[in-house]
């Protein structure tokens, strides 16, 4: 038996907080009976209806995908572009944990575990994400240090970051920089470099927490192990 709001969140229908709001507002029924008490427990075999929708309680699935460039991080696209869901074979309704830009490659988690998703993307999660950015020009170490201390992005100062120079090619006029952040603002890495006068040519996410792309090629994926899922939960 689990708290009802946890079951709803685990179904991927909505976040646990939203589930609590729906319960309190009388929009949740268990086996035909309205439930408004947040302490109510239920089982996954119960018939649970939320806002008129019968929950489909699927087995939990966790996929680590090496997202290629030119793929949209959504479950569908009105423009007909390829989505991350086109790259995996599953009978479950999976959703991306966070997002990677259309032209950004790298590590992306797909799951139907709503609770874990909300934990991982919450601003307080402090999950470290490691990117490698190819930027135009020869990077100046003093400007890179300034970026790591925090720069203005969309009117707000970014949290401290870490960065190290992996390669500088003066002949071809580019630099490869590894950047570690624990925020998830829209286009954050690109905007951080823009703030110090550099344009990102290519961007790849290489790590998410302790997970990496080892053994995967672009477009390939694997399922997370039970140990990896438990370790993700243990981060909170």
C-alpha positions as CSV (number, residue, x, y, z in Angstrom):
1,X,0.0,0.0,0.0
2,X,1.2,3.5,-0.9
3,X,-0.1,7.0,-0.3
4,X,-2.5,7.8,-3.1
5,X,-0.6,10.9,-4.3
6,X,2.6,8.8,-4.7
7,X,0.7,6.3,-6.8
8,X,-0.7,9.0,-9.0
9,X,2.8,10.6,-9.4
10,X,4.4,7.3,-10.2
11,X,1.8,6.8,-13.0
12,X,3.3,9.8,-14.7
13,X,-0.1,11.6,-14.7
14,X,1.3,14.6,-12.8
15,X,3.6,15.6,-10.0
16,X,3.0,14.5,-6.4
17,X,2.2,18.1,-5.4
18,X,-0.4,18.4,-8.2
19,X,-1.8,15.1,-7.2
20,X,-2.3,16.4,-3.7
21,X,-4.2,19.4,-5.0
22,X,-6.4,17.1,-7.1
23,X,-7.2,14.9,-4.1
24,X,-8.1,17.9,-1.9
25,X,-10.3,19.3,-4.6
26,X,-12.3,16.0,-4.8
27,X,-11.2,15.0,-8.3
28,X,-9.7,11.6,-7.3
29,X,-11.8,8.4,-6.9
30,X,-10.5,5.0,-5.7
31,X,-12.7,2.1,-6.6
32,X,-15.6,4.5,-7.3
33,X,-15.3,6.4,-4.0
34,X,-14.2,10.0,-3.8
35,X,-11.1,10.6,-1.7
36,X,-10.1,14.0,-0.2
37,X,-7.8,12.8,2.6
38,X,-4.1,13.1,1.8
39,X,-3.3,10.3,4.2
40,X,-5.3,7.8,2.1
41,X,-3.4,4.7,1.0
42,X,-4.2,2.5,-2.0
43,X,-2.6,-0.3,-3.9
44,X,-1.6,-0.5,-7.6
45,X,-4.4,-3.0,-8.2
46,X,-7.1,-0.4,-7.2
47,X,-9.1,1.4,-9.8
48,X,-8.0,5.0,-9.5
49,X,-9.7,7.8,-11.5
50,X,-8.2,11.3,-11.6
51,X,-10.2,14.1,-13.2
52,X,-12.2,11.6,-15.1
53,X,-9.2,9.6,-16.4
54,X,-8.6,6.0,-15.3
55,X,-4.9,5.7,-14.4
56,X,-3.0,3.1,-16.3
57,X,-0.4,1.9,-13.8
58,X,2.5,0.7,-15.9
59,X,5.6,-1.2,-14.9
60,X,8.4,1.3,-14.2
61,X,10.9,1.7,-17.1
62,X,14.1,3.7,-17.1
63,X,16.1,4.4,-20.3
64,X,19.4,6.1,-20.7
65,X,19.5,7.5,-24.3
66,X,22.5,9.0,-26.2
67,X,20.5,11.7,-27.9
68,X,21.8,12.7,-31.3
69,X,21.7,16.2,-32.7
70,X,18.6,17.1,-34.8
71,X,16.2,15.2,-32.5
72,X,13.5,16.9,-30.5
73,X,13.2,16.2,-26.7
74,X,9.5,15.7,-26.7
75,X,7.1,12.8,-27.1
76,X,5.5,14.3,-30.2
77,X,6.3,17.2,-32.6
78,X,3.7,19.2,-34.5
79,X,6.4,20.0,-37.2
80,X,6.9,16.3,-37.9
81,X,10.5,16.3,-36.6
82,X,12.0,13.1,-35.2
83,X,11.6,12.9,-31.4
84,X,13.5,11.0,-28.7
85,X,10.6,8.5,-28.6
86,X,11.3,7.5,-32.2
87,X,14.6,6.2,-31.0
88,X,13.4,3.7,-28.4
89,X,11.2,0.6,-28.4
90,X,8.7,0.5,-25.6
91,X,5.1,-0.2,-24.9
92,X,5.1,2.3,-21.9
93,X,4.4,6.0,-22.0
94,X,7.8,7.4,-21.3
95,X,8.7,11.1,-20.8
96,X,12.1,12.8,-20.9
97,X,13.6,13.9,-17.7
98,X,14.4,17.6,-18.5
99,X,15.4,18.4,-22.0
100,X,18.2,18.8,-24.4
101,X,18.0,21.3,-27.3
102,X,17.3,20.2,-30.8
103,X,21.0,20.7,-31.8
104,X,22.4,19.4,-28.5
105,X,23.5,15.8,-28.2
106,X,24.2,13.6,-25.2
107,X,22.8,11.8,-22.1
108,X,19.0,11.9,-21.6
109,X,16.9,9.8,-19.2
110,X,13.4,8.6,-20.3
111,X,11.0,7.2,-17.8
112,X,7.4,6.8,-16.6
113,X,8.4,7.2,-13.0
114,X,6.9,10.6,-12.2
115,X,8.2,10.7,-8.7
116,X,11.8,10.3,-9.7
117,X,11.4,12.7,-12.6
118,X,10.2,15.4,-10.3
119,X,13.0,14.8,-7.8
120,X,15.6,15.0,-10.6
121,X,14.4,18.2,-12.2
122,X,13.5,20.1,-9.1
123,X,15.7,23.2,-8.7
124,X,16.7,22.1,-5.2
125,X,18.0,18.7,-6.5
126,X,21.5,20.1,-7.2
127,X,22.2,17.3,-9.7
128,X,25.5,17.8,-11.5
129,X,25.5,17.8,-15.3
130,X,28.6,17.7,-17.3
131,X,28.7,19.2,-20.8
132,X,31.4,19.6,-23.4
133,X,31.1,22.7,-25.5
134,X,32.9,23.6,-28.7
135,X,33.1,27.4,-28.9
136,X,34.3,29.7,-31.6
137,X,37.6,31.4,-30.8
138,X,40.4,30.8,-28.4
139,X,38.9,30.9,-24.9
140,X,40.4,33.3,-22.4
141,X,41.0,31.7,-19.0
142,X,40.1,34.9,-17.1
143,X,36.7,35.1,-18.9
144,X,36.1,31.4,-18.3
145,X,36.7,32.0,-14.6
146,X,34.3,34.9,-14.6
147,X,31.7,32.6,-16.2
148,X,32.1,30.0,-13.5
149,X,31.6,32.6,-10.7
150,X,28.2,33.4,-12.2
151,X,26.9,35.5,-15.1
152,X,23.6,37.1,-15.9
153,X,21.3,34.8,-17.9
154,X,17.8,36.0,-18.5
155,X,18.2,38.7,-15.8
156,X,19.4,36.2,-13.1
157,X,22.9,35.3,-12.0
158,X,23.8,31.7,-12.6
159,X,25.1,29.6,-9.7
160,X,28.8,28.8,-9.5
161,X,29.9,26.3,-12.1
162,X,33.1,24.4,-12.9
163,X,35.0,24.5,-16.2
164,X,38.2,23.2,-17.6
165,X,39.8,23.6,-21.0
166,X,40.1,20.3,-22.9
167,X,41.5,21.6,-26.1
168,X,42.4,24.8,-27.9
169,X,42.9,24.8,-31.7
170,X,44.3,28.2,-32.7
171,X,44.6,27.1,-36.4
172,X,40.9,26.2,-36.6
173,X,39.9,28.9,-34.1
174,X,37.9,26.9,-31.6
175,X,38.1,25.7,-28.0
176,X,36.7,22.6,-26.3
177,X,35.5,23.3,-22.8
178,X,34.1,20.9,-20.2
179,X,31.5,22.7,-18.0
180,X,29.8,21.3,-14.9
181,X,26.5,22.9,-13.7
182,X,23.7,21.9,-11.3
183,X,21.0,24.2,-12.7
184,X,18.7,23.6,-15.7
185,X,17.8,26.9,-17.2
186,X,16.7,27.1,-20.8
187,X,19.7,27.1,-23.2
188,X,21.9,27.8,-20.1
189,X,25.3,26.7,-21.3
190,X,24.9,28.6,-24.6
191,X,23.8,31.7,-22.8
192,X,26.6,31.5,-20.2
193,X,29.2,31.5,-23.0
194,X,27.3,34.3,-24.8
195,X,27.6,36.3,-21.6
196,X,31.4,36.3,-21.8
197,X,31.5,36.8,-25.6
198,X,31.7,33.3,-27.1
199,X,29.4,31.4,-29.4
200,X,28.8,27.7,-28.8
201,X,29.1,25.7,-32.1
202,X,28.4,22.2,-30.6
203,X,27.2,21.0,-27.3
204,X,27.1,17.6,-25.7
205,X,25.9,16.4,-22.3
206,X,28.3,13.7,-21.1
207,X,27.2,13.1,-17.6
208,X,24.1,13.3,-15.4
209,X,24.9,12.7,-11.8
210,X,26.9,9.5,-11.8
211,X,25.6,8.3,-15.2
212,X,27.6,8.6,-18.4
213,X,27.5,7.5,-22.0
214,X,30.0,4.7,-21.7
215,X,29.4,1.9,-24.2
216,X,26.8,3.9,-26.2
217,X,26.9,5.4,-29.7
218,X,24.8,8.3,-30.8
219,X,21.2,7.2,-31.1
220,X,21.7,4.1,-28.9
221,X,20.2,3.5,-25.5
222,X,20.2,1.1,-22.6
223,X,18.0,0.4,-19.6
224,X,19.1,1.5,-16.2
225,X,19.9,-1.2,-13.7
226,X,17.9,-1.6,-10.4
227,X,21.1,-0.5,-8.6
228,X,21.4,2.7,-10.7
229,X,17.7,3.6,-10.1
230,X,18.2,3.1,-6.3
231,X,21.3,5.2,-6.4
232,X,19.4,8.0,-8.1
233,X,16.7,7.9,-5.4
234,X,19.5,7.9,-2.8
235,X,20.7,11.3,-4.0
236,X,17.7,13.0,-2.2
